[in-house]
């Protein structure tokens, strides 16, 4: 379902009032004196419907964004770098700044696809003695205190940590702590059936990765087990900031769009507003990691408040590039 099919439609009536409606939610219709009032009334009606449906929070977010014709901004942070209090502070700032979903990385000593920036953050966290139980306790506290607002949390975690704890136990503890899904970048699709079944029984989303080198027949199998959204890797190689994204990425996304109804979110190398703009028409969201983690690393020797302000500025620029109509509406409303 393309975002353009779900955008709120506003039309001016002969009497000068405005009528707003949404094709995805036909019952959500409003008439008001101004365009913004009509649009906002439909947005509230959509949110009410989604709350009643009791969807997994990730599904609810993407349903809401599609209804509004907007895209998801998904930041990544490493748990415990520079410490868990800082992780909670950045999650709060990201939630306030427009994050749709937040990925939280579980530090691991042998990361598979992470570039030097995220690897270094994992090393720093592990050197301070961070354990899986610490991450769960921190996320549970964030959830209880609504530190990230209503933003769903996704675990980025090595399958080695899941296997060592026991898949059923890990998923249960993750969900209980407040995670709505997980990404396991080192779990081959050939070995993912049992975990996917467990996750589906719990309505816990198992986000799968598709890379530029994934053969078409393998991509079909990956998409068949994916839930929540599809993590579309933009480049061959590891995570990290890049000057530009490959030209063939857009065609890869168009091909995947023909194969799945799941939201397509692009990660690896996204760090600038100019990366985001060409993706708006073909992707449902963008994932930003290294650019944020690199800035947060400076909290080791700079005031955390100053670092968070810089992260807030970066996030604001990326969100504005991703959803310019939303930014314009917010500006008129203020």
Backbone bond lengths (Angstrom), bond angles and torsions (degrees), N, CA, C in turn:
res aa  C-N    CA-C-N  psi(-1)  N-CA   C-N-CA  omega(-1)  CA-C   N-CA-C  phi
1 X - - - 1.455 - - 1.516 108.50 -
2 X 1.281 119.44 112.91 1.453 123.58 -175.73 1.510 110.01 -75.03
3 X 1.346 114.43 148.48 1.454 119.33 -179.26 1.512 112.46 -59.66
4 X 1.377 117.80 -34.05 1.447 120.35 -178.00 1.517 111.78 -63.94
5 X 1.350 119.05 -23.01 1.454 122.77 179.34 1.527 111.51 -78.14
6 X 1.327 117.58 -13.33 1.452 121.02 -171.20 1.525 112.57 -114.95
7 X 1.305 118.18 0.62 1.447 121.17 -177.04 1.526 110.33 -63.75
8 X 1.325 116.40 141.76 1.457 120.47 174.36 1.522 108.39 -65.39
9 X 1.322 115.04 128.21 1.463 121.57 -178.96 1.525 108.89 -100.85
10 X 1.326 115.87 127.10 1.469 120.84 178.94 1.521 108.66 -119.37
11 X 1.338 116.11 129.64 1.465 120.18 177.85 1.525 109.77 -132.27
12 X 1.318 113.77 146.48 1.464 118.38 179.02 1.524 109.43 -87.25
13 X 1.322 116.00 134.66 1.457 121.91 -179.12 1.529 110.69 -92.02
14 X 1.322 116.85 161.24 1.473 119.97 -178.25 1.526 113.95 -55.90
15 X 1.347 117.14 -29.30 1.467 119.34 -178.67 1.526 112.81 -83.48
16 X 1.349 117.15 3.21 1.463 120.93 178.07 1.511 114.38 93.70
17 X 1.325 118.21 -8.88 1.467 120.82 176.22 1.523 109.72 -81.18
18 X 1.333 115.45 175.70 1.463 121.03 -177.40 1.526 110.15 -122.97
19 X 1.327 115.52 137.48 1.459 122.08 177.09 1.518 108.71 -113.16
20 X 1.330 116.87 126.53 1.467 122.12 178.75 1.521 109.14 -116.87
21 X 1.326 116.22 142.79 1.462 121.25 178.50 1.518 109.24 -151.21
22 X 1.339 115.95 167.31 1.460 121.21 179.98 1.523 108.84 -135.82
23 X 1.345 118.31 120.81 1.468 120.71 -178.41 1.523 113.59 -59.08
24 X 1.344 117.62 -31.02 1.458 120.22 -178.36 1.524 111.16 -72.51
25 X 1.319 116.44 -32.32 1.471 122.27 -179.29 1.532 107.76 -123.11
26 X 1.328 118.30 82.47 1.459 121.79 -173.01 1.530 113.58 -58.68
27 X 1.323 117.44 -27.98 1.461 119.95 -178.86 1.525 112.67 -76.86
28 X 1.323 116.18 -10.22 1.464 120.24 -178.36 1.528 108.90 -91.14
29 X 1.308 115.46 97.88 1.460 121.61 -177.73 1.509 108.16 -141.48
30 X 1.324 117.07 143.64 1.464 120.01 -179.09 1.520 109.76 -149.11
31 X 1.330 115.69 147.79 1.459 123.18 173.47 1.525 107.45 -121.86
32 X 1.329 116.07 131.04 1.458 120.05 -177.86 1.524 109.84 -147.63
33 X 1.320 114.60 171.17 1.460 119.78 -176.48 1.519 112.43 -71.63
34 X 1.349 117.20 -29.44 1.467 120.46 -179.18 1.522 110.14 -124.38
35 X 1.328 115.15 159.92 1.462 120.94 178.99 1.520 110.96 -61.04
36 X 1.332 117.54 -45.02 1.466 121.17 -177.80 1.526 111.41 -63.92
37 X 1.340 117.32 -39.94 1.469 120.22 -179.62 1.519 110.52 -65.06
38 X 1.325 117.60 -40.86 1.464 120.58 178.91 1.517 111.15 -65.60
39 X 1.328 116.65 -44.22 1.464 121.19 179.92 1.528 110.91 -62.62
40 X 1.321 116.36 -45.33 1.469 120.00 -178.00 1.528 111.45 -65.70
41 X 1.327 117.34 -33.63 1.460 119.89 177.67 1.524 111.02 -65.15
42 X 1.334 117.02 -39.69 1.463 120.33 177.23 1.528 110.41 -67.71
43 X 1.328 117.42 -40.18 1.468 120.48 177.67 1.530 110.31 -58.37
44 X 1.326 117.46 -43.53 1.477 120.45 179.58 1.528 110.73 -65.07
45 X 1.323 116.57 -38.33 1.468 119.77 179.55 1.523 111.06 -65.45
46 X 1.345 117.24 -39.51 1.464 121.29 177.85 1.527 110.10 -62.92
47 X 1.332 116.22 -45.03 1.467 120.04 -179.47 1.530 111.02 -61.14
48 X 1.324 117.34 -37.84 1.467 121.17 178.62 1.521 111.30 -64.36
49 X 1.319 116.67 -43.77 1.466 121.02 179.27 1.523 110.31 -61.83
50 X 1.324 116.90 -45.55 1.461 120.34 -177.87 1.521 111.28 -64.77
51 X 1.328 116.92 -37.25 1.471 120.06 178.71 1.525 110.56 -63.66
52 X 1.325 117.11 -37.14 1.462 120.44 -178.96 1.525 111.71 -71.31
53 X 1.315 117.34 -28.75 1.456 120.19 -176.81 1.531 112.84 -74.67
54 X 1.326 118.36 -16.88 1.459 123.33 179.91 1.534 111.06 54.61
55 X 1.312 115.59 47.65 1.454 120.60 176.24 1.513 110.26 -71.82
56 X 1.342 116.17 158.15 1.459 118.95 165.50 1.530 107.16 -53.58
57 X 1.328 118.32 138.56 1.467 119.75 -176.13 1.523 114.71 -54.63
58 X 1.338 117.54 -32.55 1.464 119.41 178.48 1.524 109.90 -67.88
59 X 1.332 117.11 -45.70 1.459 120.80 177.47 1.531 110.55 -60.80
60 X 1.319 116.45 -40.86 1.464 120.39 -178.66 1.523 111.12 -63.53
61 X 1.332 116.09 -41.09 1.471 119.67 179.58 1.520 110.62 -61.75
62 X 1.325 116.90 -48.16 1.466 118.78 -177.14 1.525 111.41 -69.92
63 X 1.327 117.87 -33.51 1.468 119.65 175.52 1.522 110.11 -63.48
64 X 1.323 115.45 -42.55 1.471 119.18 179.15 1.526 110.75 -65.10
65 X 1.327 117.11 -45.74 1.463 119.80 -179.16 1.522 111.33 -62.36
66 X 1.326 116.93 -41.04 1.464 119.51 178.68 1.523 110.53 -64.79
67 X 1.324 116.10 -38.98 1.451 119.02 177.52 1.513 112.75 -62.68
68 X 1.338 116.47 -29.90 1.459 121.57 179.78 1.526 112.32 -93.44
69 X 1.344 116.46 -4.70 1.459 119.27 -177.27 1.517 113.10 69.89
70 X 1.328 117.44 32.39 1.472 121.61 -177.08 1.523 111.39 -118.02
71 X 1.309 115.24 168.78 1.454 122.62 -176.96 1.523 110.87 -112.15
72 X 1.338 115.46 157.01 1.466 121.20 -176.85 1.522 111.38 -90.14
73 X 1.312 115.31 135.35 1.463 121.02 170.30 1.524 107.49 -105.83
74 X 1.340 116.23 119.16 1.461 121.80 -174.23 1.529 109.70 -121.73
75 X 1.317 118.04 99.92 1.468 120.58 176.83 1.528 111.77 -85.81
76 X 1.314 115.34 156.21 1.463 123.23 176.83 1.516 108.64 -118.92
77 X 1.328 116.29 137.06 1.466 121.39 172.44 1.525 108.38 -134.82
78 X 1.315 115.97 151.90 1.459 121.70 176.40 1.526 109.73 -89.29
79 X 1.304 117.31 127.71 1.460 120.84 177.39 1.529 109.95 -65.10
80 X 1.326 115.50 128.78 1.463 119.70 173.25 1.507 115.56 85.66
81 X 1.311 118.91 10.92 1.468 120.39 177.14 1.526 109.34 -121.77
82 X 1.323 118.88 113.53 1.465 126.77 4.84 1.537 113.84 -79.15
83 X 1.340 117.75 -20.12 1.466 121.87 173.05 1.527 107.55 -161.04
84 X 1.318 116.54 172.60 1.469 119.74 -174.57 1.522 112.80 -70.15
85 X 1.325 117.61 -28.21 1.469 119.04 175.09 1.522 110.10 -65.13
86 X 1.332 116.35 -40.04 1.464 119.98 177.83 1.524 110.56 -66.75
87 X 1.335 116.74 -36.61 1.465 119.84 177.21 1.525 110.03 -60.63
88 X 1.328 117.17 -44.88 1.461 120.54 178.10 1.526 110.79 -62.61
89 X 1.322 116.79 -38.80 1.473 120.21 -179.05 1.528 111.10 -65.93
90 X 1.328 116.95 -40.65 1.460 119.03 -179.17 1.527 110.67 -73.20
91 X 1.337 117.68 -34.49 1.463 119.77 175.21 1.530 110.11 -61.99
92 X 1.320 116.63 -41.48 1.468 120.19 177.10 1.528 110.05 -59.85
93 X 1.339 116.84 -48.00 1.463 120.84 -178.31 1.531 111.17 -63.89
94 X 1.326 117.19 -40.19 1.460 120.26 179.20 1.522 111.22 -65.91
95 X 1.348 116.26 -40.15 1.457 119.46 177.51 1.516 111.96 -63.20
96 X 1.325 115.92 -40.18 1.459 120.26 178.64 1.531 111.52 -70.88
97 X 1.331 116.02 -27.84 1.461 120.30 -173.25 1.508 115.74 -87.94
98 X 1.339 117.71 -2.96 1.455 118.77 175.72 1.507 115.95 117.55
99 X 1.335 118.50 9.32 1.463 119.74 177.58 1.522 109.99 -63.29
100 X 1.330 115.99 139.85 1.462 121.85 177.84 1.526 110.83 -92.18
101 X 1.322 115.75 -41.24 1.464 125.46 177.09 1.520 105.32 -141.46
102 X 1.322 118.13 147.44 1.469 121.11 177.61 1.518 109.14 -122.88
103 X 1.327 115.82 126.03 1.460 121.45 174.54 1.529 109.19 -90.19
104 X 1.316 115.67 134.77 1.463 121.01 176.43 1.522 108.25 -119.60
105 X 1.324 116.12 119.59 1.448 121.33 -176.84 1.515 112.72 -85.01
106 X 1.332 116.37 132.97 1.463 122.35 173.93 1.529 107.76 -88.30
107 X 1.321 118.19 113.64 1.466 119.25 -179.21 1.526 111.79 -56.59
108 X 1.330 113.57 139.04 1.457 120.89 -177.61 1.521 107.83 -144.88
109 X 1.325 116.25 142.27 1.466 120.56 -171.75 1.515 114.37 -74.26
110 X 1.347 117.68 -15.47 1.471 119.65 -177.37 1.526 109.87 -133.62
111 X 1.346 117.95 66.20 1.466 120.36 -176.96 1.524 111.67 -63.96
112 X 1.327 115.71 149.19 1.454 121.48 -173.28 1.522 112.67 -89.75
113 X 1.324 117.17 -53.75 1.470 120.72 -172.08 1.518 112.74 -118.25
114 X 1.321 117.43 8.64 1.453 119.84 -176.45 1.519 111.11 -82.99
115 X 1.328 115.48 137.64 1.452 121.85 177.75 1.519 111.19 -77.21
116 X 1.332 116.31 -177.15 1.467 120.41 -173.91 1.518 114.29 -62.19
117 X 1.326 117.99 -32.65 1.469 120.02 -177.98 1.523 110.56 -66.14
118 X 1.323 116.79 -49.33 1.471 120.03 -178.71 1.525 110.49 -73.17
119 X 1.319 118.09 -37.28 1.469 119.98 175.40 1.520 110.54 -56.59
120 X 1.333 116.37 -44.76 1.468 120.23 -179.11 1.525 110.69 -63.89
121 X 1.323 117.12 -36.82 1.464 119.63 179.08 1.524 110.61 -66.88
122 X 1.331 116.95 -38.31 1.465 120.35 176.30 1.535 110.38 -62.73
123 X 1.316 115.33 -43.42 1.464 120.01 -179.57 1.522 111.05 -61.13
124 X 1.328 116.44 -44.30 1.465 120.12 179.67 1.527 111.04 -61.69
125 X 1.325 116.92 -44.54 1.465 120.10 -178.60 1.524 111.28 -65.18
126 X 1.330 116.56 -43.27 1.463 119.98 -179.67 1.526 111.57 -66.75
127 X 1.324 116.06 -33.86 1.473 119.32 -179.70 1.523 111.52 -65.48
128 X 1.316 116.57 -20.18 1.467 120.81 177.25 1.523 111.94 -91.81
129 X 1.332 116.17 4.86 1.461 120.05 175.44 1.516 115.09 87.08
130 X 1.320 118.26 19.53 1.460 120.59 -178.47 1.518 111.11 -64.79
131 X 1.337 116.10 136.45 1.458 122.21 178.25 1.535 110.20 -123.80
132 X 1.328 114.79 166.10 1.467 119.90 179.58 1.529 110.98 -57.87
133 X 1.322 117.20 -42.41 1.468 120.34 179.64 1.522 111.55 -60.30
134 X 1.341 116.89 -34.43 1.463 120.35 178.01 1.529 110.94 -64.28
135 X 1.328 115.74 -40.76 1.468 119.87 179.91 1.522 109.75 -65.17
136 X 1.338 116.84 -46.31 1.468 119.82 179.19 1.530 110.78 -60.04
137 X 1.325 117.16 -43.00 1.469 119.93 -178.76 1.526 110.98 -64.55
138 X 1.328 116.17 -39.21 1.469 119.94 179.54 1.525 111.04 -66.49
139 X 1.331 116.67 -44.20 1.465 120.26 -179.70 1.523 110.10 -66.59
140 X 1.319 117.41 -37.78 1.473 119.98 177.69 1.532 110.15 -61.59
141 X 1.314 116.29 -40.29 1.465 120.03 178.14 1.534 110.50 -65.73
142 X 1.341 116.82 -42.59 1.476 120.13 177.13 1.522 110.32 -59.51
143 X 1.333 115.80 -43.05 1.463 120.31 -178.48 1.523 110.98 -65.94
144 X 1.324 116.43 -46.45 1.468 120.38 -178.76 1.524 111.62 -62.45
145 X 1.337 115.76 -37.29 1.465 120.08 -177.71 1.520 112.42 -92.90
146 X 1.361 115.92 3.52 1.459 121.91 179.41 1.527 111.56 52.06
147 X 1.326 115.02 42.67 1.454 120.26 -176.47 1.527 111.61 -63.37
148 X 1.325 116.60 -37.72 1.461 119.22 178.42 1.506 113.39 -93.92
149 X 1.333 117.63 13.76 1.457 120.42 -175.58 1.518 110.01 68.63
150 X 1.325 116.32 -134.20 1.465 121.78 -178.81 1.526 111.76 -98.04
151 X 1.323 117.68 11.83 1.469 120.94 -174.69 1.529 110.18 -73.50
152 X 1.338 118.83 124.14 1.468 120.97 178.27 1.522 111.63 -65.83
153 X 1.323 115.77 148.34 1.464 122.40 178.29 1.530 109.51 -110.43
154 X 1.322 115.29 140.07 1.464 122.26 178.65 1.525 108.30 -124.10
155 X 1.319 116.92 133.04 1.463 121.80 177.90 1.529 109.77 -85.07
156 X 1.317 116.45 129.11 1.466 121.55 168.73 1.521 105.65 -103.04
157 X 1.332 116.33 110.40 1.458 118.63 -167.71 1.527 110.94 -145.67
158 X 1.310 116.01 141.95 1.458 120.82 175.22 1.524 110.16 -69.82
159 X 1.323 116.21 140.35 1.464 119.64 178.51 1.523 111.21 -63.12
160 X 1.317 117.68 -24.15 1.471 119.77 177.25 1.525 110.91 -57.82
161 X 1.331 116.98 -40.61 1.466 120.34 178.68 1.522 110.97 -68.56
162 X 1.322 116.30 -37.58 1.463 120.58 178.86 1.523 110.22 -66.62
163 X 1.326 116.60 -46.37 1.462 122.20 -177.71 1.528 111.18 -63.21
164 X 1.319 115.55 -41.84 1.467 119.99 -177.61 1.528 110.67 -63.59
165 X 1.330 117.07 -35.62 1.459 120.92 -178.16 1.528 111.16 -84.81
166 X 1.325 115.62 -23.22 1.458 121.41 -172.89 1.515 108.64 102.46
167 X 1.341 118.93 119.71 1.466 120.81 -174.53 1.524 114.13 -54.01
168 X 1.338 117.81 -46.74 1.468 119.81 -178.08 1.524 110.68 -62.73
169 X 1.331 115.63 -43.41 1.467 119.10 -179.83 1.524 110.88 -65.95
170 X 1.332 117.22 -43.02 1.467 119.88 -177.85 1.524 110.38 -62.10
171 X 1.330 117.32 -47.81 1.462 119.95 -178.61 1.528 111.15 -62.91
172 X 1.330 116.48 -40.80 1.461 120.06 -179.95 1.530 110.76 -63.85
173 X 1.333 116.64 -43.58 1.460 119.75 -179.67 1.520 111.06 -69.53
174 X 1.332 116.77 -37.16 1.461 120.12 178.45 1.526 110.43 -63.41
175 X 1.329 116.22 -45.86 1.465 119.84 -179.89 1.519 110.66 -65.77
176 X 1.316 116.99 -41.30 1.455 120.50 179.34 1.527 111.49 -63.11
177 X 1.331 116.39 -35.35 1.464 120.16 179.62 1.515 111.90 -69.64
178 X 1.339 117.10 -28.90 1.457 119.51 -179.98 1.512 115.10 131.69
179 X 1.335 117.78 2.31 1.464 120.17 176.21 1.537 108.99 -77.25
180 X 1.329 115.07 143.34 1.468 120.74 177.75 1.517 112.54 -103.56
181 X 1.327 117.02 -8.34 1.456 121.26 -179.78 1.510 110.19 -174.99
182 X 1.338 115.05 -179.84 1.467 119.56 -177.90 1.526 110.31 -150.04
183 X 1.320 114.18 153.88 1.463 123.36 172.54 1.519 106.83 -118.59
184 X 1.327 116.81 126.05 1.463 121.82 179.42 1.530 107.57 -120.65
185 X 1.322 117.90 88.76 1.465 120.73 -170.69 1.519 114.83 -66.93
186 X 1.331 117.77 -17.80 1.468 119.69 -176.97 1.525 112.72 -106.37
187 X 1.334 117.46 14.84 1.469 120.23 177.33 1.526 108.97 -98.22
188 X 1.348 118.57 109.55 1.474 120.39 179.82 1.517 110.72 -62.43
189 X 1.316 115.56 146.20 1.457 119.62 -178.43 1.526 111.11 -61.86
190 X 1.337 117.06 -28.65 1.467 120.92 179.10 1.525 112.20 -64.91
191 X 1.328 116.70 -20.34 1.464 121.05 -177.66 1.530 112.38 -113.24
192 X 1.330 116.97 12.37 1.464 120.29 -171.34 1.526 114.22 -98.45
193 X 1.338 118.38 -5.44 1.466 120.06 -174.13 1.527 113.02 -57.64
194 X 1.326 117.24 -48.17 1.466 120.37 -175.91 1.527 110.99 -64.41
195 X 1.332 116.25 -43.60 1.464 118.85 -179.77 1.526 110.71 -66.76
196 X 1.324 116.59 -38.71 1.468 120.00 178.02 1.524 110.83 -62.35
197 X 1.320 116.37 -37.86 1.466 120.04 178.95 1.528 110.41 -66.67
198 X 1.320 116.36 -44.53 1.462 120.26 177.53 1.532 110.88 -59.27
199 X 1.320 115.30 -46.40 1.460 120.03 -178.07 1.525 111.11 -63.04
200 X 1.339 116.97 -41.84 1.462 120.65 -179.16 1.523 111.02 -63.50
201 X 1.324 116.85 -38.84 1.467 120.37 179.94 1.528 111.42 -63.09
202 X 1.336 116.08 -27.86 1.465 121.18 -178.49 1.527 112.51 -97.08
203 X 1.335 117.16 -2.76 1.466 122.15 -171.08 1.527 109.62 56.04
204 X 1.314 114.51 43.73 1.465 122.77 176.76 1.522 105.64 -109.10
205 X 1.325 117.55 121.85 1.461 120.78 -170.41 1.530 111.66 -77.51
206 X 1.330 115.13 135.31 1.461 121.75 177.91 1.529 107.20 -112.73
207 X 1.315 115.26 98.22 1.462 121.19 -175.80 1.530 109.09 -80.49
208 X 1.320 116.16 130.03 1.461 121.38 -177.58 1.527 110.80 -108.07
209 X 1.327 115.43 153.80 1.457 121.55 179.71 1.524 110.87 -103.56
210 X 1.326 115.50 139.26 1.461 122.71 171.11 1.523 106.99 -123.40
211 X 1.317 117.34 130.04 1.461 121.95 -176.08 1.528 110.82 -109.39
212 X 1.327 117.43 168.54 1.468 119.63 177.78 1.524 113.56 -61.74
213 X 1.331 117.76 -22.36 1.468 120.69 -178.21 1.529 112.95 -99.76
214 X 1.337 117.29 4.43 1.467 119.77 178.77 1.527 109.97 -68.07
215 X 1.346 119.41 120.52 1.470 120.84 178.01 1.528 110.48 -60.93
216 X 1.326 118.03 147.92 1.472 121.72 -176.52 1.530 113.44 -53.81
217 X 1.347 117.05 -42.68 1.464 118.76 -178.02 1.536 111.09 -68.64
218 X 1.309 117.01 -32.23 1.466 120.32 177.24 1.528 110.14 -72.56
219 X 1.333 116.55 -37.21 1.468 120.53 178.35 1.522 110.55 -60.03
220 X 1.340 116.82 -39.37 1.462 120.64 178.79 1.524 109.95 -60.32
221 X 1.315 116.60 -42.72 1.473 120.17 -179.76 1.531 110.58 -67.14
222 X 1.315 116.66 -40.92 1.462 120.58 178.91 1.527 110.30 -62.35
223 X 1.322 116.35 -45.89 1.462 120.10 -179.39 1.524 111.41 -63.55
224 X 1.327 116.68 -30.73 1.454 120.29 179.03 1.516 113.74 -66.87
225 X 1.337 117.31 -26.92 1.467 121.35 179.32 1.525 112.77 -98.86
226 X 1.313 116.77 -10.55 1.467 120.24 -175.91 1.526 110.74 -73.69
227 X 1.320 115.30 152.53 1.458 121.79 173.09 1.526 108.18 -149.55
228 X 1.317 115.98 159.94 1.465 120.15 -178.55 1.510 111.35 85.87
229 X 1.328 115.97 -75.99 1.448 122.84 172.46 1.513 108.32 -161.03
230 X 1.316 116.76 169.27 1.461 121.99 177.88 1.522 108.39 -103.56
231 X 1.318 116.02 128.66 1.466 121.73 176.95 1.528 106.91 -86.99
232 X 1.308 116.77 105.20 1.467 122.35 -178.08 1.527 108.87 -93.24
233 X 1.313 116.25 108.90 1.469 121.63 -179.74 1.520 108.05 -74.70
234 X 1.315 116.75 125.59 1.470 120.79 -171.26 1.518 113.44 -80.14
235 X 1.330 117.21 -25.12 1.459 120.42 -173.28 1.525 110.18 -137.55
236 X 1.307 115.99 162.49 1.460 121.37 171.42 1.526 108.10 -83.32
237 X 1.323 116.46 129.47 1.463 118.78 179.43 1.511 111.38 127.21
238 X 1.326 115.71 -147.97 1.456 121.99 -173.61 1.522 110.59 -109.14
239 X 1.344 115.19 170.92 1.452 120.20 178.18 1.523 109.96 -66.44
240 X 1.332 115.41 160.97 1.452 120.48 178.31 1.518 110.82 147.27
241 X 1.334 115.39 159.97 1.456 120.75 179.82 1.523 109.93 -75.13
242 X 1.343 116.09 144.68 1.455 121.89 -179.50 1.519 109.98 -137.70
243 X 1.339 115.12 157.51 1.466 119.73 -179.42 1.521 111.34 -70.56
244 X 1.335 117.41 -38.89 1.454 120.01 -178.69 1.519 110.27 -151.08
245 X 1.316 115.55 160.54 1.455 121.94 179.73 1.528 109.41 -96.65
246 X 1.334 117.61 151.88 1.467 120.29 -177.32 1.521 112.24 -66.35
247 X 1.341 115.76 143.67 1.463 121.06 -178.08 1.518 111.83 -63.10
248 X 1.331 117.37 -32.23 1.464 120.69 -176.55 1.532 113.02 -73.96
249 X 1.334 117.06 -7.23 1.461 120.05 -178.79 1.533 111.35 -60.51
250 X 1.316 117.93 -41.78 1.462 120.56 -177.00 1.524 111.29 -62.57
251 X 1.326 116.56 -39.35 1.461 119.18 178.59 1.522 110.41 -68.26
252 X 1.333 116.97 -37.64 1.465 120.42 176.54 1.531 110.31 -59.01
253 X 1.323 117.32 -42.65 1.456 121.22 -179.51 1.530 111.10 -67.84
254 X 1.311 117.11 -39.59 1.470 119.42 178.32 1.526 110.64 -63.38
255 X 1.319 116.64 -37.86 1.465 120.63 178.74 1.528 110.77 -65.74
256 X 1.325 115.87 -44.25 1.458 119.67 178.84 1.531 111.38 -65.33
257 X 1.320 116.27 -35.50 1.465 119.06 179.56 1.524 111.04 -61.57
258 X 1.312 117.70 -32.50 1.459 120.72 178.55 1.528 111.80 -73.37
259 X 1.337 117.27 -14.64 1.460 121.38 -174.15 1.519 114.12 -104.51
260 X 1.336 118.11 -15.31 1.465 119.30 -176.10 1.516 111.21 -149.87
261 X 1.341 114.79 151.53 1.460 122.13 173.65 1.530 111.05 -92.50
262 X 1.345 117.58 -8.58 1.456 120.22 -179.70 1.528 110.89 -65.87
263 X 1.337 117.23 149.91 1.462 119.38 175.40 1.532 110.79 -61.15
264 X 1.327 115.99 141.60 1.464 122.59 178.02 1.520 108.46 -106.96
265 X 1.329 116.22 119.39 1.465 121.13 -178.83 1.520 109.41 -121.50
266 X 1.323 116.05 131.76 1.457 121.82 -172.04 1.519 110.77 -100.02
267 X 1.338 115.95 130.19 1.451 121.59 176.80 1.513 111.82 -134.36
268 X 1.312 117.19 175.58 1.471 127.33 -175.37 1.538 108.40 79.65
269 X 1.313 116.35 107.82 1.456 120.56 173.08 1.506 116.24 90.48
270 X 1.340 118.66 -2.23 1.461 120.78 -179.62 1.531 108.32 -82.32
271 X 1.325 116.42 118.52 1.462 118.31 -177.53 1.513 113.58 -148.77
272 X 1.358 117.97 -8.61 1.462 121.04 -174.81 1.533 109.90 -132.26
273 X 1.318 116.58 152.77 1.474 119.03 175.24 1.523 112.66 -55.74
274 X 1.333 117.71 -36.10 1.462 119.46 -179.13 1.527 112.66 -68.41
275 X 1.328 118.09 -18.98 1.464 120.67 172.10 1.533 110.60 -72.41
276 X 1.313 115.30 -32.83 1.458 121.40 -171.70 1.531 112.34 -77.60
277 X 1.320 116.33 -40.20 1.463 120.88 -171.01 1.527 113.11 -53.93
278 X 1.354 120.27 -49.99 1.469 118.47 -178.14 1.525 114.37 -69.07
279 X 1.343 117.45 -13.03 1.458 120.39 -178.36 1.524 112.93 -87.59
280 X 1.329 117.02 -13.24 1.468 119.94 -173.09 1.527 112.83 -59.50
281 X 1.317 117.18 -35.20 1.460 119.47 -173.90 1.530 113.52 -81.29
282 X 1.329 117.67 -18.00 1.466 119.50 -173.90 1.525 113.90 -121.97
283 X 1.317 118.29 -16.60 1.467 121.45 -178.65 1.524 109.82 -111.82
284 X 1.331 115.50 157.54 1.458 121.15 177.69 1.518 112.22 -97.73
285 X 1.327 116.97 -6.38 1.452 119.57 179.54 1.506 111.30 -178.88
286 X 1.327 115.72 167.70 1.461 121.58 176.31 1.523 109.30 -127.95
287 X 1.331 115.06 150.47 1.458 122.71 -178.64 1.528 107.75 -117.89
288 X 1.314 116.33 127.26 1.464 121.62 -177.09 1.518 108.58 -124.13
289 X 1.339 116.60 122.48 1.454 120.22 -177.79 1.514 114.11 -124.66
290 X 1.332 117.41 -69.49 1.463 121.44 -172.00 1.521 112.92 -57.26
291 X 1.338 117.42 -38.06 1.464 119.94 -179.14 1.525 111.52 -62.07
292 X 1.327 117.29 -33.33 1.463 121.28 178.58 1.524 111.10 -80.56
293 X 1.345 115.82 -44.88 1.465 120.40 -177.79 1.525 110.84 -61.88
294 X 1.343 116.27 -38.92 1.469 119.64 179.41 1.522 110.78 -61.74
295 X 1.317 117.27 -41.75 1.469 119.83 179.35 1.523 111.02 -69.56
296 X 1.321 117.04 -39.57 1.463 119.35 -178.59 1.524 111.52 -66.55
297 X 1.334 117.55 -27.71 1.463 120.69 177.97 1.527 111.54 -60.26
298 X 1.336 116.43 -25.38 1.466 120.00 -178.80 1.526 112.37 -70.64
299 X 1.328 116.47 -11.68 1.465 119.31 178.30 1.522 111.85 -67.10
300 X 1.325 116.69 -11.92 1.468 120.09 174.81 1.518 111.65 -64.73
301 X 1.348 116.64 -29.24 1.462 119.10 -175.40 1.531 112.70 -132.98
302 X 1.329 116.80 8.00 1.464 121.05 177.38 1.522 109.16 -132.00
303 X 1.329 118.11 158.79 1.470 119.62 177.61 1.529 110.50 -60.57
304 X 1.330 116.09 133.90 1.457 120.39 -178.41 1.522 111.41 -59.33
305 X 1.326 117.49 -37.83 1.466 120.35 -178.38 1.522 111.20 -59.63
306 X 1.339 116.84 -40.05 1.463 120.15 179.87 1.524 110.90 -67.30
307 X 1.336 116.43 -39.97 1.463 120.66 178.65 1.523 110.31 -64.60
308 X 1.332 116.60 -42.35 1.461 120.29 179.45 1.528 111.20 -63.93
309 X 1.325 117.14 -35.40 1.466 120.08 177.13 1.525 110.59 -63.31
310 X 1.334 116.79 -41.55 1.470 120.24 178.88 1.530 110.88 -66.36
311 X 1.328 115.86 -39.95 1.470 119.63 176.83 1.525 109.68 -63.15
312 X 1.322 116.19 -40.13 1.460 120.21 178.25 1.519 112.07 -61.24
313 X 1.322 117.29 -39.08 1.471 121.07 178.53 1.531 110.69 -66.58
314 X 1.338 116.54 -42.78 1.461 119.86 178.43 1.527 110.53 -62.24
315 X 1.323 116.24 -45.65 1.463 120.86 -179.24 1.526 110.79 -62.52
316 X 1.325 116.92 -41.81 1.467 120.34 -179.93 1.520 111.13 -60.62
317 X 1.346 116.54 -42.02 1.458 119.99 179.55 1.515 112.27 -66.04
318 X 1.330 116.70 -40.70 1.466 120.54 179.61 1.537 110.77 -67.98
319 X 1.333 116.75 -42.24 1.469 119.93 179.98 1.520 111.61 -66.01
320 X 1.324 116.87 -36.91 1.463 119.77 178.87 1.526 110.60 -66.99
321 X 1.336 116.75 -39.39 1.461 120.02 177.38 1.521 111.34 -67.94
322 X 1.321 116.34 -32.27 1.464 121.41 -176.87 1.521 111.67 -76.98
323 X 1.331 116.20 -39.51 1.473 121.30 -176.35 1.522 110.08 -132.96
324 X 1.322 117.44 68.89 1.486 118.92 -176.55 1.509 113.02 -61.99
325 X 1.336 118.50 -32.65 1.453 121.09 179.53 1.527 110.94 -65.85
326 X 1.356 115.47 -39.26 1.464 119.48 178.71 1.519 110.73 -64.80
327 X 1.349 116.25 -40.73 1.456 120.21 179.32 1.524 110.83 -64.34
328 X 1.343 116.53 -39.20 1.456 120.34 179.70 1.525 110.86 -66.70
329 X 1.348 116.20 -40.66 1.465 120.52 178.52 1.522 111.40 -63.54
330 X 1.363 115.44 -42.68 1.456 120.15 179.38 1.523 110.14 -62.70
331 X 1.336 116.30 -38.51 1.454 120.43 179.83 1.517 111.45 -64.92
332 X 1.345 117.72 -40.21 1.455 120.33 178.55 1.526 111.19 -67.76
333 X 1.362 114.81 -38.06 1.461 119.00 -178.11 1.516 111.86 -66.29
334 X 1.358 116.08 -34.27 1.455 119.44 -178.03 1.533 111.80 -76.24
